[in-house]
Amino acid sequence: MNNREMQNLRTITSTNNDEIKQIAKLGMTKERATQGRFIAEGTRICMTLLQAGYKPEQIYVTNQESADQFCPIVTDKKVTIISEHVMEKISQATTPSGVLGVFPIPSKPSLDKLSSGLVLAKIADPGNLGTLLRTAAAMNKRTVVLVSSVDPYSPKVVQSSAGFIAHLNIFRLDWDTLVKAKNKQKLQLVALVVKDGKNPDDINFNNALLVVGSEAHGIPEPWLDTCDTHMTIPMPGHIESLNAAVAGAIALYIAYQHTA
């Protein structure tokens, strides 16, 4: 980018700017739902979203080097230079990276796109959810169903997913709707349980949705009763249980190994 192009970029230096005030609210679930958009921070995460086809409303940067990276991709009309104190106003990070993108929340995927993948039941921790989304994408699963779980477009989830939410069809369903939809699509629900479930070698992972329960309480009993089968991950070290993200990641890899 030459100096003339740089001069043509829009700049914002005031935290009282109405646009900035609206973006600063996107850290709240209610505001994301109302505005229909979310934020992503950092060059790598924004680039991951862009490469997957997400169209930004705007990319905010604090320096020319970052502007140079994004202008050839999204055009200079969608790149705005902001001061560092404005970035601090809109960033949800402890130490802002200097790059923040605002993206529309994707429309809900059609239920006919439901396929093998993950069901995350009452996952409350954003870090765990983001890790599981990233792992699902890494294992080439496209379906993640959220039942009473944390908002997948919260800044912490987007951050911990490294932007790979863009590679997934994310469904937000209640349990009854999920059961009806999986029956129609001829999928099976495989619930991860701490004990008394089948060994993974005895599970048919074709067309399977792996169900991971909450960090504190697991999968609610009424939901367990409607799952097609239960699976327990062998733990030779005799640990009582695994972190939800770790258990889900191991189960995804096991499913990959059994279907590759």
Secondary structure, DSSP 8 states (H G I E B T S, - for coil): --HHHHHHSEEE--TT-HHHHHHHGGGSHHHHHHHTEEEEESHHHHHHHHHTT---SEEEESSHHHHHHHHHHH-GGGEEEE-HHHHHHH--SSS--SEEEEEE------GGG--SEEEEES---HHHHHHHHHHHHHTT--EEEEES---TTSHHHHHHTTTGGGGSEEEE--HHHHHHHHHHTT-EEEEE-SSS-B-GGG---TTEEEEE-BTTTBS-HHHHHTSSEEE----TT--S---HHHHHHHHHHHHHHHH-
